[in-house]
Amino acid sequence: RKDYHDILIESHGKVGLITLNRPKALNALSSHLFHEINSALEKYDEDPNISTIVITGNERAFAAGADIKEMVGKSFADVYKTAFLGHWGKINDIRKPVIAAVNGFALGGGCELAMSCDIIYAGEKAVFGQPEIKLGIIPGAGGTQRLVRAIGKSKAMEIVLSGRNFTAKEAEQWGLVSKVLPVDKVLDEAIKLGQEIASLSQPSIQAAKESINRAFELSLKEGCHFERKLFYSLFALKDKEEGIDAFVKKRDPKWTDE
Ligand code: CO8
């Protein structure tokens, strides 16, 4: 498609794929590239033919971070007044599930982009890290917040304060990624997972995502309360009747997403 320069988009059934495509810069997330990611995410989120989204890079890099070259010479006033890179938060508003298929480097903003997705699949050679400290800065797109929630304080401190990278295997052991796969299988498996999720009733998928994400914002009591309200509200769906009836009658459900 001609509308984008630094990403490729293609759909696989109901899965919308976004491939970061700035290979010479190891998919460094320039403002322009990030605007394109946001635009594609928004289009997929609105597209009734798409149910889940996969973001990937190439074998060498998912993304090696924000574009460091854009930061040269920028002062505090410059970045503060213009809310530099403020548009990075858009992905958090996407309602449909977003899966990251990570090969190669996922560093700095690249690691943060992966962590902003709902599920991460990683290739055996993937390398994660928050090396910002080595540039005299700190993570700025949620790295200090999401990493500690995913892997706990001691490990998050070690990673962010030392700037050392960590492997796909470590990321899996620590619970940051849900699966480590051979390099050439990561994208296929992520798309397969996307298709599996897309084959279910979408209002309940979106409610489940919304509810899980509340766990990061609310106390346990409030979170369970929120979940219960959503649970009750799903009884208003035709798909709830369909799913329960299909189970009772031992047949396959036919979802209408209503
Ligand atoms: N930004 C810009 N260009 C980059 C970046 C980057 N993050 N990473 C790599 N490149 C470019 C290199 O400059 C090089 O370009 P050229 O060929 O023109 O010199 C090309 O990509 C290939 O890179 P290398 O030659 O360095 O490849 P190597 O295999 O030798 O090394 C590394 C690979 C180890 C990944 C190395 O490139 C590297 O260390 N990259 C930088 C990693 C990093 O520090 N990332 C963190 C950036 S800061 C950040 O992400 C903050 C996010 C804040 C978000 C805030 C939102 C509000």
Residues whose N, C-alpha, C, O or C-beta is under 5 A from the ligand:
A	BS01	CO8	K24 A25 L26 A28 A64 G65 A66 D67 I68 K69 F84 L85 G86 W88 F105 L107 G108 G109 P131 E132 G140 A141
